[in-house]
Every structure is written in structure tokens, then in C-alpha cells.
Amino acid sequence: MPLQEFPYAQGQLHCEGIPLTAIAEAVDTPVYVYSATAIRSNLRGYARSLATVPHEIRYSVKANSSLAVLALLGAEGSGFDIVSGGELFRVLRAGGDPAKVVFSGVGKTRDELRYALENEIGAFHCESSQELDVLRAVASSMNASPAVALRVNPDIDAKTHPYIATGLREHKFGIAVDEAESLYRDAGSWAPLRFTSLSCHIGSQIFDMQVFQEVLGQMLELATKLNRSAGRICTIDLGGGLAVGYRAEESSASIKTYGRMLSEAFRGTGFRLGLEPGRSIVGQAGVLLTRVLYRKPAGRKTFLVVDGAMNDLLRPALYAAHHEILPVRQDGGPQVACDIVGPVCESGDFLATNRALPPCDRGDLLAVATAGAYGFVQASNYNSRPRAAEVLVEGDTFRIVRVRETREDLVRGETV
Ligand code: LLP
């Protein structure tokens, strides 16, 4: 916040040049609306601030895996960080370059490894010696010699929500530093796997630059040490994690500051830098547009029951995440404290609680801000609710990039 690509103009909230009311009329609600310009400019922000060092940006597909978003980023030259065969399928379908794909995750199946090898992805980020065993077996059977990074667990506290912190020893992610060192020492015995990189990712929604500095220092030191004995590591991938501002008064962590810090640290080291940003590329670039179904006064508070729910945007229910609620029509009336809740039959089904909003009533539109990352991708059909549509805006035009699910979609593949 503030959201540059979602301005108020003529008393109405817009996405770029399009009033959100026009999208609601054309597509109905709930609907995710993304700004192509915002997505592109965030990616370019990374590229610009890293221009002086060899680097590769691998957009983290899990943040928003819409084909249109992937295609847009691929066309800008982005690589991709995937965590499943399904994400690889999406990247390929969107025209992404498999050579720029890295495959992370603690539980890759044999079938997923084979699929990724068939498509000659850039590198496998491996998280255990058993995974290396399986990858070696599958690769050997296919006469492939894939590039591998060991994902290291640096045992660093990301100071973020516990569900999205991944860099402490107690977490399931990565390989402990001492084990990684011994694996690299025996790198030759892992042929046909080629140990070419190191990777890590200590968590998401991180504001503290000192945390990144610490990770960075540790990874550079480890890679340098390993290269002194074995001499194979060319790339250090630092994962994603840069935070965005969810509250009106909170700015996003600066891509520019982060990029400059990384450039300074990498310059002259000979290492290539890899990054896997997700949230910082798409988070601020999307809103969930929803309509008030009912206004329901209840004692001292008022419930606004809207047509978007926890199945559409899980973050408030799952992480107690805060998303700003923006009335689409600007109205100067006296503010009222509201809980914005969905139709799902759980008290945990809220998009926001205790928010001061101008008087809203049936039919009014609200935008849930900063919903571009981990929004639609975490949607489900809970309560047999069809998943929302998605719209991509660019300047004065918009396109439906995913149609709303139908009731038929809800039972596809099922039999009585
Ligand atoms: N690389 C790896 C290996 C990851 O696991 C993740 C995110 C990223 C990159 C991208 O991190 P980002 O730049 O987006 O922080 N659903 C949660 C977030 C889960 C993040 C999981 N890993 C949420 O809604 O906050």
C-alpha cells in the first residue's frame, strides 16, 4: 500500500484505466483482478537493480500460477521456480522456457522427476539424500545428467509467520549445512547428477534486510568453502521471501534496496545469483473483487456478508492475515465498524474483521487488496462453491483469463 495501479478516479476504484464496476458488470463477482503493468514493473525492478551482476530470476509459480500471469512473465524473460509436476505443466502451457525452470520441494515423486527430466528443466533443487538417490536412478535410466542444487537449511530465523518460516533446523526444508558439505565432498560419486549450485529459501513475507544479509553471508561463505575443496558451484539461489505491505500504513520491502544489497555482495565473487520471488512480483498487483450480499447489524457491530469467502481467499482464515478492504465507490459517509464475512458455514470464514468502512449495503462492491499472491492459488471448492474468475487488466483493456467455474465443473470426474 498505497496501490499505484489501483487508483481512485471519478470517485471509483480502478485497476489501471478500468473501473472495477465495469469488470463486476461484465464478469460478475467474486473475481480476481490483476494489473499486468504492476506485475511487469515489479519484475523489471528486480532486473534493473541486479543489472550489474549475472543473475537469473525464477518467479515462484506457487504465488500465482495463472497461465496469463506466467505467459506475461515468461515473455519478459523470467525463469520459474516450481514445486510440482502440475506447476511445470502450467509453465510449459504458458510458453515458459524449461531451461529456466528450477524444481524445489521436499516431496518430488518419481513421476514428477521423470516428467521434469523429459522436459530438460534447468536444475533440481534437492532436499534430502534419499531424493538424490531417486533422482540419480531416474536420470540414469534416461541417460540424463541433470544440474542439481542442494537446498541448504541455514538455521536462520526469518521472523515471519510460523507457517511460512522455512529456514530453521526444526523445519522440514533443506539439508543441514554439515550434511550438505559432506554431500558436496562426495559429489563425484553422485554421477550422472552434476552438483552445480546451492540454494536456500528461509521463508516468506520477510521485511528485515538483516535477515537476508545473514543468509547471503552464510551462503557465500559456504559456496566459497565448498569450491575450495570441490570447485563446482556456479550459482547460489537465495529463494524468495521479500515482503509486501498489507496494511494501509505499511510499505512493501524495497525491491531496489534488496537488489542493490545483493548486487554489492555478489559483485566480483564469480557466483551467479538466483532468486525466486513470488509475493513481491504479484502480491500488490491483484485484488479480489466481491459484492455485498447482505448487511446484517448485530449488536455493536455490523456484518457485511459478501459473495467472496475463505474458499476464495484463505489467507485471513489460515494466517490471520490482514488485507485492506477498499470500497469500490468512494463515499464520504460516516464510518461504521464492520466484519466482512463470506457465506461459508464457519466462523473462521472472514476476509476482514473490525474495519471502519463508509456505509455499505446490498449490491455494493468491495475490493480486498493485495490479493495477487497466494490468493486464487489457495482457493478451493469448499462448500461446493465454484472458484472465482480471473481478469487481467492492461491499460484501458481487460481480458478474462480464467472463466468462473460452473456447477458442472464441481462434479467433473465424479460418479455416483
Ligand atoms: N522459493 C521457495 C522454495 C518457496 O517455498 C517459496 C514460497 C518461494 C520461493 C516464494 O516466496 P515469496 O517470494 O512469495 O515469499 N501461502 C503463504 C505463503 C507460502 C510461501 C511458500 N513458499 C501466504 O499466503 O502467505
Boltz pocket constraint, residues with backbone or C-beta under 6 A from the ligand:
constraints:
  - pocket:
      binder: B
      contacts: [[A, 60], [A, 62], [A, 63], [A, 81], [A, 104], [A, 105], [A, 164], [A, 201], [A, 203], [A, 204], [A, 205], [A, 239], [A, 240], [A, 241], [A, 242], [A, 276], [A, 277], [A, 278], [A, 279], [A, 280], [A, 315], [A, 319], [A, 373], [A, 374]]
      max_distance: 6.0
